[in-house]
């Protein structure tokens, strides 16, 4: 089966599950269904063999299991998954929220902008209509009042005429489309600044809301609402944790009216809800800090404008326009904070229904009888009880992979990135998904560049004796409860799972993890060739001299003459034929050798008196040789 066919099969499975759920009155998104399909395959109790292609029976079994879990109205686990999917699809960073808002605003203004930039007005009526469109554009883009309010339109028109009178439309029409858009944006900023300053002076500002005052009231109210929700979630999680510990210590293992597994699912649900609430609370706190800074900047800018304008009848535009633009930018920041606060409030209200199932399953009248004479401990109390029970690092000196970190030996100890979001991994494995907060004061275990905290000294010692066993145990617990993957941030351990829309060959939903290895590369010091420009000149006077020389040459006539000296300088080339190699061949090869001449001088030695030298030729005859 090809990759395209595998994707088609998986999409058909998801689509069929969505249709079956819709037939039972449950409207679900394909994203949620895809997550549930992955969760069902992960669960080892369902016995799916991920090493082979899904058969027809496997597909039918998968569809049935997914539908049963998706239509279960009394499942805190399903609510947790729905909460996670909703939060992932709707929450993003602050900058991405604002970028998306600006993109939507630009899309809404596009038709109005196009009408203005593409206008070919000629008559007086057409020019007046174009000017009214510019006023509407300024109001829509600035967000300072409604373009249907006559008082707002009059005030905006008056402010625009002081900056851009109607007689300037001819010059505006001659600009390019990009220049028109740029000028419209600049006019919007200046007009908005003028109206905001008039509102501060009490001479206008019709339809402009008091955003700083609204934000100063809305932010504390949102913060208080979030604090109350966090306290409710913590209260429920403390009660659920206490009951689970009570049932585990009891030999009966729990009571029939309160199933232990369902109680643990409810605990995971409220812990996930608390995590999301804290993320939203941090963003709201960031909004409060930003608004406080903007209020100070707005006050400073208004004072500067008051000093610049005072009671003058005319002020140079070069002095006042930049201040109006800056004032408009500040007000845009206030509008951004309003948008961000509204989005966060909507997310807060939208994730609250995902906690109703666990509240309906375990109301106070059901839990209270089992909590009598039982001390309900908070996370802070549990941490205080174990404070001072430090691990002795000397007990683990034999294992170099295990290292312990403590506050006095570690910088930024309270800001370290902890695994499992700070929950005790030992408790998750030994107590079957029980989430207990870890106490960093006991000591932070560093194993394979990851940091773990524990709820007690005994848990830390047991975990450190065999970390791989407990790490794999947490992964197995997450397979049984897939909502733990996001809550405990186990995405790296499950990174080898292929998303369903990207499933690979043969319709398999898993692929082998990518093998990593250490490697090194060496690069040359200078990978580019040296490019030395011989005629480069740094002296500007030399450049001027060359420029003057070239300028003079343009007006001169070039003539050439050849002399005897210059004739010798020209390149001459001649071609010759090399000597040809020749040879002769004879029938007989022979050679001759003549005797070597030998002459003897007699009478040179051994004779007294007058010496008579006799020359004797001893050379042999040729015939005798």
LOMAR-871287 format. One line per field, with one value per residue (C-alpha): residue number from 1; residue in one letter; x negated, y negated, z. Coordinates in steps of 0.25 Angstrom, whole numbers, plus 5000, padded with zeros to 4 digits. Layout:
<pts>
seq: c(NUM_...)
type: c(a_...)
c1: c(X_...)
c2: c(Y_...)
c3: c(Z_...)
</pts>
This chain:
<pts>
seq: c(1_2_3_4_5_6_7_8_9_10_11_12_13_14_15_16_17_18_19_20_21_22_23_24_25_26_27_28_29_30_31_32_33_34_35_36_37_38_39_40_41_42_43_44_45_46_47_48_49_50_51_52_53_54_55_56_57_58_59_60_61_62_63_64_65_66_67_68_69_70_71_72_73_74_75_76_77_78_79_80_81_82_83_84_85_86_87_88_89_90_91_92_93_94_95_96_97_98_99_100_101_102_103_104_105_106_107_108_109_110_111_112_113_114_115_116_117_118_119_120_121_122_123_124_125_126_127_128_129_130_131_132_133_134_135_136_137_138_139_140_141_142_143_144_145_146_147_148_149_150_151_152_153_154_155_156_157_158_159_160_161_162_163_164_165_166_167_168_169_170_171_172_173_174_175_176_177_178_179_180_181_182_183_184_185_186_187_188_189_190_191_192_193_194_195_196_197_198_199_200_201_202_203_204_205_206_207_208_209_210_211_212_213_214_215_216_217_218_219_220_221_222_223_224_225_226_227_228_229_230_231_232_233_234_235_236_237_238_239_240_241_242_243_244_245_246_247_248_249_250_251_252_253_254_255_256_257_258_259_260_261_262_263_264_265_266_267_268_269_270_271_272_273_274_275_276_277_278_279_280_281_282_283_284_285_286_287_288_289_290_291_292_293_294_295_296_297_298_299_300_301_302_303_304_305_306_307_308_309_310_311_312_313_314_315_316_317_318_319_320_321_322_323_324_325_326_327_328_329_330_331_332_333_334_335_336_337_338_339_340_341_342_343_344_345_346_347_348_349_350_351_352_353_354_355_356_357_358_359_360_361_362_363_364_365_366_367_368_369_370_371_372_373_374_375_376_377_378_379_380_381_382_383_384_385_386_387_388_389_390_391_392_393_394_395_396_397_398_399_400_401_402_403_404_405_406_407_408_409_410_411_412_413_414_415_416_417_418_419_420_421_422_423_424_425_426_427_428_429_430_431_432_433_434_435_436_437_438_439_440_441_442_443_444_445_446_447_448_449_450_451_452_453_454_455_456_457_458_459_460_461_462_463_464_465_466_467_468_469_470_471_472_473_474_475_476_477_478_479_480_481_482_483_484_485_486_487_488_489_490_491_492_493_494_495_496_497_498_499_500_501_502_503_504_505_506_507_508_509_510_511_512_513_514_515_516_517_518_519_520_521_522_523_524_525_526_527_528_529_530_531_532_533_534_535_536_537_538_539_540_541_542_543_544_545_546_547_548_549_550_551_552_553_554_555_556_557_558_559_560_561_562_563_564_565_566_567_568_569_570_571_572_573_574_575_576_577_578_579_580_581_582_583_584_585_586_587_588_589_590_591_592_593_594_595_596_597_598_599_600_601_602_603_604_605_606_607_608_609_610_611_612_613_614_615_616_617_618_619_620_621_622_623_624_625)
type: c(x_x_x_x_x_x_x_x_x_x_x_x_x_x_x_x_x_x_x_x_x_x_x_x_x_x_x_x_x_x_x_x_x_x_x_x_x_x_x_x_x_x_x_x_x_x_x_x_x_x_x_x_x_x_x_x_x_x_x_x_x_x_x_x_x_x_x_x_x_x_x_x_x_x_x_x_x_x_x_x_x_x_x_x_x_x_x_x_x_x_x_x_x_x_x_x_x_x_x_x_x_x_x_x_x_x_x_x_x_x_x_x_x_x_x_x_x_x_x_x_x_x_x_x_x_x_x_x_x_x_x_x_x_x_x_x_x_x_x_x_x_x_x_x_x_x_x_x_x_x_x_x_x_x_x_x_x_x_x_x_x_x_x_x_x_x_x_x_x_x_x_x_x_x_x_x_x_x_x_x_x_x_x_x_x_x_x_x_x_x_x_x_x_x_x_x_x_x_x_x_x_x_x_x_x_x_x_x_x_x_x_x_x_x_x_x_x_x_x_x_x_x_x_x_x_x_x_x_x_x_x_x_x_x_x_x_x_x_x_x_x_x_x_x_x_x_x_x_x_x_x_x_x_x_x_x_x_x_x_x_x_x_x_x_x_x_x_x_x_x_x_x_x_x_x_x_x_x_x_x_x_x_x_x_x_x_x_x_x_x_x_x_x_x_x_x_x_x_x_x_x_x_x_x_x_x_x_x_x_x_x_x_x_x_x_x_x_x_x_x_x_x_x_x_x_x_x_x_x_x_x_x_x_x_x_x_x_x_x_x_x_x_x_x_x_x_x_x_x_x_x_x_x_x_x_x_x_x_x_x_x_x_x_x_x_x_x_x_x_x_x_x_x_x_x_x_x_x_x_x_x_x_x_x_x_x_x_x_x_x_x_x_x_x_x_x_x_x_x_x_x_x_x_x_x_x_x_x_x_x_x_x_x_x_x_x_x_x_x_x_x_x_x_x_x_x_x_x_x_x_x_x_x_x_x_x_x_x_x_x_x_x_x_x_x_x_x_x_x_x_x_x_x_x_x_x_x_x_x_x_x_x_x_x_x_x_x_x_x_x_x_x_x_x_x_x_x_x_x_x_x_x_x_x_x_x_x_x_x_x_x_x_x_x_x_x_x_x_x_x_x_x_x_x_x_x_x_x_x_x_x_x_x_x_x_x_x_x_x_x_x_x_x_x_x_x_x_x_x_x_x_x_x_x_x_x_x_x_x_x_x_x_x_x_x_x_x_x_x_x_x_x_x_x_x_x_x_x_x_x_x_x_x_x_x_x_x_x_x_x_x_x_x_x_x_x_x_x_x_x_x_x_x_x_x_x_x_x_x_x_x_x_x_x_x_x_x_x_x_x_x_x_x_x_x_x_x_x_x_x_x_x_x_x_x_x_x_x_x_x_x_x_x_x_x)
c1: c(5000_4994_4993_5005_5014_5010_5014_5027_5030_5027_5035_5047_5046_5046_5058_5066_5064_5069_5081_5085_5083_5092_5102_5103_5104_5089_5083_5068_5056_5047_5035_5041_5045_5031_5025_5035_5031_5016_5020_5028_5016_5006_5014_5008_5021_5027_5016_5013_5000_4993_4983_4993_5003_5017_5026_5041_5045_5035_5041_5055_5050_5043_5055_5064_5054_5053_5068_5070_5060_5065_5079_5077_5084_5078_5063_5054_5043_5050_5053_5038_5035_5045_5040_5026_5030_5038_5026_5016_5025_5029_5017_5004_4994_4997_4990_4997_5011_5008_5003_5015_5024_5017_5018_5033_5034_5026_5035_5048_5042_5037_5050_5050_5036_5038_5049_5041_5028_5035_5044_5043_5052_5053_5066_5069_5079_5069_5058_5067_5071_5056_5054_5065_5059_5046_5053_5059_5046_5039_5050_5051_5036_5034_5046_5049_5064_5074_5075_5090_5090_5092_5085_5073_5072_5073_5062_5053_5056_5052_5039_5036_5038_5028_5018_5023_5032_5041_5033_5022_5030_5024_5010_5014_5020_5007_5000_4997_5005_4994_4992_5007_5008_4996_5002_5016_5009_5001_5014_5021_5010_5010_5025_5026_5015_5023_5036_5029_5023_5036_5042_5031_5034_5049_5052_5056_5053_5067_5069_5055_5056_5047_5038_5028_5040_5047_5034_5031_5045_5045_5031_5033_5047_5041_5029_5039_5048_5035_5031_5044_5044_5030_5034_5046_5038_5027_5038_5044_5030_5026_5039_5037_5023_5026_5037_5028_5018_5028_5034_5019_5016_5029_5029_5042_5036_5048_5063_5073_5079_5066_5058_5043_5039_5050_5045_5031_5037_5044_5031_5024_5035_5034_5019_5019_5030_5021_5009_5017_5022_5008_5004_5015_5012_4998_5003_5013_5002_4993_5005_5006_4991_4992_5004_4997_4985_4995_5002_4989_4985_4999_4998_4984_4988_5000_4992_4982_4993_4999_4986_4984_4998_5001_5010_5003_5012_5002_4992_4981_4986_4971_4973_4987_4990_4979_4985_4999_4994_4987_5000_5008_4998_4999_5014_5013_5005_5017_5026_5017_5018_5033_5033_5023_5031_5044_5038_5032_5046_5053_5043_5045_5060_5059_5050_5059_5070_5059_5059_5073_5073_5064_5072_5085_5079_5072_5081_5078_5089_5083_5069_5071_5075_5062_5054_5058_5047_5037_5027_5028_5013_5010_4998_4991_4993_4988_4976_4974_4975_4963_4954_4941_4942_4930_4924_4910_4902_4891_4900_4900_4885_4884_4893_4887_4900_4908_4905_4912_4914_4917_4920_4906_4899_4908_4910_4925_4929_4944_4944_4939_4948_4953_4959_4973_4977_4971_4979_4973_4970_4969_4983_4988_4983_4985_4998_5004_5005_5005_5000_4993_4984_4969_4961_4948_4943_4941_4931_4933_4928_4921_4921_4917_4918_4932_4937_4946_4953_4960_4970_4962_4948_4952_4957_4945_4936_4944_4945_4930_4927_4933_4937_4940_4950_4958_4957_4962_4973_4978_4978_4987_4996_4998_5001_5013_5017_5013_5017_5004_4996_4999_5000_4987_4980_4976_4976_4962_4964_4975_4969_4967_4982_4986_4998_5010_5011_4996_4997_4986_4985_4995_5005_4996_4998_4985_4971_4957_4951_4940_4926_4917_4902_4891_4884_4874_4870_4858_4859_4848_4844_4846_4856_4856_4845_4837_4842_4832_4835_4822_4828_4835_4833_4836_4831_4843_4833_4827_4841_4844_4832_4836_4850_4845_4835_4847_4855_4844_4842_4857_4854_4841_4839_4830_4819_4809_4795_4785_4770_4758_4757_4772_4770_4761_4771_4782_4784_4778_4780_4773_4775_4764_4763_4755_4743_4749_4743_4737_4730_4723_4724_4713_4712_4700_4696_4680_4670_4655_4644_4630_4618_4615_4602_4590_4577_4565_4554_4540_4528_4535_4530_4518_4508_4496_4491_4497_4511_4515_4530_4536_4551_4556_4570_4577_4590_4595_4599_4613_4613_4607_4617)
c2: c(5000_4986_4975_4967_4980_4981_4967_4969_4981_4974_4962_4971_4977_4963_4959_4972_4970_4955_4960_4971_4961_4951_4961_4963_4948_4944_4934_4936_4930_4938_4934_4939_4952_4954_4952_4963_4972_4971_4972_4985_4991_4987_4994_5008_5013_5012_5022_5015_5020_5008_5016_5020_5014_5013_5023_5021_5027_5018_5006_5009_5012_4999_4991_4998_4995_4980_4978_4984_4975_4963_4964_4967_4956_4960_4961_4950_4956_4952_4938_4936_4940_4931_4920_4922_4922_4909_4902_4907_4902_4888_4884_4878_4868_4854_4849_4859_4855_4840_4844_4852_4840_4830_4840_4841_4826_4824_4834_4827_4813_4819_4816_4801_4799_4805_4795_4783_4787_4792_4779_4771_4759_4747_4740_4732_4742_4754_4746_4744_4758_4762_4753_4759_4773_4768_4763_4777_4784_4775_4779_4794_4795_4787_4793_4780_4779_4785_4779_4779_4769_4755_4748_4757_4755_4740_4740_4749_4741_4728_4734_4740_4727_4720_4730_4734_4724_4728_4720_4730_4741_4738_4740_4752_4758_4757_4765_4780_4791_4794_4779_4777_4788_4783_4769_4774_4781_4769_4760_4770_4769_4754_4753_4763_4755_4742_4748_4754_4741_4734_4744_4742_4727_4729_4723_4736_4751_4755_4770_4773_4782_4780_4793_4790_4789_4802_4810_4805_4811_4823_4829_4830_4836_4846_4849_4851_4860_4869_4869_4874_4885_4889_4891_4899_4908_4909_4912_4924_4929_4929_4937_4947_4949_4952_4962_4969_4971_4975_4986_4991_4992_4999_5014_5014_5004_4995_4994_4998_4984_4978_4986_4984_4983_4973_4965_4964_4960_4948_4945_4944_4935_4925_4925_4922_4911_4905_4905_4898_4888_4884_4882_4872_4865_4863_4856_4848_4843_4840_4831_4824_4821_4816_4807_4801_4797_4792_4783_4776_4774_4769_4759_4754_4753_4744_4735_4733_4730_4720_4713_4713_4708_4700_4688_4686_4684_4690_4701_4706_4719_4725_4723_4728_4739_4749_4747_4750_4762_4767_4765_4773_4784_4784_4785_4797_4804_4802_4808_4820_4822_4822_4832_4841_4840_4844_4856_4861_4859_4867_4878_4878_4879_4890_4900_4899_4909_4920_4921_4923_4938_4940_4930_4937_4951_4947_4936_4932_4941_4953_4950_4944_4957_4963_4951_4951_4952_4951_4940_4933_4929_4918_4918_4908_4917_4929_4921_4916_4930_4935_4923_4926_4941_4940_4951_4955_4954_4962_4974_4973_4971_4985_4980_4969_4967_4962_4948_4940_4925_4917_4902_4898_4905_4901_4888_4884_4896_4892_4889_4903_4910_4922_4935_4939_4924_4926_4938_4950_4961_4972_4969_4969_4984_4990_4984_4985_4971_4964_4950_4945_4932_4933_4926_4920_4919_4934_4933_4933_4945_4943_4955_4954_4939_4939_4935_4942_4938_4947_4947_4954_4958_4973_4970_4963_4974_4985_4977_4974_4989_4992_4980_4987_4996_4984_4976_4987_4989_4975_4977_4989_4981_4971_4981_4986_4971_4963_4950_4951_4949_4935_4933_4939_4933_4947_4943_4946_4961_4962_4954_4967_4968_4963_4953_4959_4950_4953_4969_4976_4988_4999_4992_4993_4983_4984_4984_4987_4976_4968_4973_4962_4962_4953_4947_4936_4928_4920_4908_4900_4887_4880_4886_4875_4872_4859_4848_4837_4826_4820_4807_4804_4790_4785_4770_4762_4751_4762_4766_4752_4751_4763_4758_4745_4752_4761_4749_4742_4754_4754_4741_4745_4752_4764_4766_4777_4777_4788_4786_4795_4796_4800_4809_4818_4819_4826_4841_4848_4863_4872_4886_4896_4910_4919_4928_4941_4953_4962_4975_4985_5001_5010_5024_5027_5020_5020_5012_5010_5008_5002_5005_4995_4988_4991_4984_4987_4977_4985_4979_4969_4977_4985_4979_4970_4959_4955_4960_4965_4967_4977_4977_4991_4992_5004_5003_5016_5018_5017_5031_5037_5030)
c3: c(5000_4996_5005_4998_5000_5015_5017_5010_5019_5031_5027_5024_5038_5044_5035_5038_5053_5052_5045_5055_5066_5059_5057_5072_5075_5077_5068_5069_5061_5053_5061_5074_5067_5061_5075_5081_5070_5074_5089_5086_5078_5089_5100_5102_5107_5093_5088_5074_5067_5062_5055_5044_5035_5040_5035_5033_5046_5053_5046_5051_5065_5065_5060_5071_5082_5078_5076_5090_5097_5089_5093_5108_5115_5129_5125_5132_5123_5111_5116_5119_5105_5099_5108_5103_5088_5090_5097_5087_5076_5082_5090_5085_5089_5091_5078_5070_5076_5072_5058_5055_5060_5051_5039_5041_5042_5029_5022_5027_5022_5009_5001_5006_5003_4989_4987_4991_4984_4971_4970_4957_4963_4953_4956_4969_4974_4972_4980_4991_4992_4991_5003_5011_5008_5014_5027_5028_5026_5037_5047_5043_5044_5057_5064_5070_5069_5059_5044_5045_5057_5051_5063_5061_5046_5048_5058_5049_5037_5044_5049_5035_5028_5037_5032_5018_5012_5001_4991_4993_4986_4973_4978_4985_4972_4965_4975_4972_4979_4990_4993_4994_5005_5012_5012_5017_5029_5032_5032_5041_5051_5051_5052_5063_5071_5069_5074_5086_5089_5088_5097_5108_5106_5107_5094_5086_5087_5083_5083_5088_5100_5112_5110_5121_5131_5125_5126_5140_5144_5135_5138_5153_5151_5141_5151_5162_5154_5150_5165_5169_5158_5162_5177_5173_5164_5175_5186_5177_5174_5189_5192_5181_5185_5199_5195_5186_5197_5206_5197_5194_5208_5210_5207_5200_5190_5189_5190_5180_5179_5177_5166_5169_5154_5151_5163_5157_5144_5151_5158_5145_5139_5150_5150_5135_5137_5148_5138_5128_5137_5142_5128_5126_5139_5135_5122_5130_5139_5127_5122_5135_5135_5120_5123_5135_5126_5115_5125_5129_5115_5111_5122_5118_5104_5107_5116_5105_5095_5105_5106_5091_5087_5100_5095_5081_5069_5060_5063_5052_5047_5049_5064_5066_5056_5061_5075_5069_5062_5075_5083_5073_5074_5089_5088_5078_5089_5098_5088_5087_5102_5101_5090_5097_5110_5102_5096_5109_5116_5105_5106_5121_5119_5109_5117_5129_5123_5122_5137_5139_5138_5149_5158_5155_5157_5171_5177_5192_5197_5191_5196_5209_5217_5212_5217_5231_5241_5229_5228_5214_5211_5201_5192_5201_5213_5206_5202_5216_5222_5213_5214_5221_5216_5207_5199_5202_5189_5194_5194_5178_5176_5169_5158_5150_5142_5154_5160_5170_5170_5182_5184_5190_5178_5167_5160_5158_5165_5166_5151_5146_5135_5143_5136_5138_5140_5154_5158_5165_5154_5165_5170_5156_5154_5168_5171_5157_5151_5165_5163_5175_5174_5176_5186_5180_5194_5195_5183_5168_5161_5148_5139_5124_5124_5130_5144_5153_5166_5176_5187_5198_5201_5199_5186_5181_5186_5179_5166_5166_5168_5154_5146_5133_5139_5145_5132_5124_5134_5133_5118_5120_5129_5118_5108_5117_5120_5107_5114_5122_5110_5110_5125_5128_5115_5110_5095_5093_5098_5088_5077_5068_5067_5053_5053_5046_5034_5032_5033_5025_5017_5019_5027_5040_5050_5056_5051_5057_5065_5058_5063_5067_5068_5071_5059_5056_5044_5041_5032_5025_5031_5018_5009_4999_4989_4992_4983_4983_4974_4969_4964_4977_4981_4995_4993_4989_4983_4974_4970_4966_4958_4950_4948_4943_4934_4928_4927_4918_4910_4906_4898_4892_4878_4879_4868_4867_4860_4858_4859_4858_4874_4875_4863_4872_4883_4874_4875_4864_4861_4851_4847_4844_4840_4850_4844_4839_4845_4834_4833_4823_4824_4818_4815_4824_4836_4838_4845_4844_4855_4852_4861_4871_4868_4878_4877_4886_4889_4891_4898_4908_4920_4925_4916_4921_4913_4900_4898_4885_4884_4874_4870_4868_4862_4869_4862_4857_4842_4838_4832_4845_4854)
</pts>
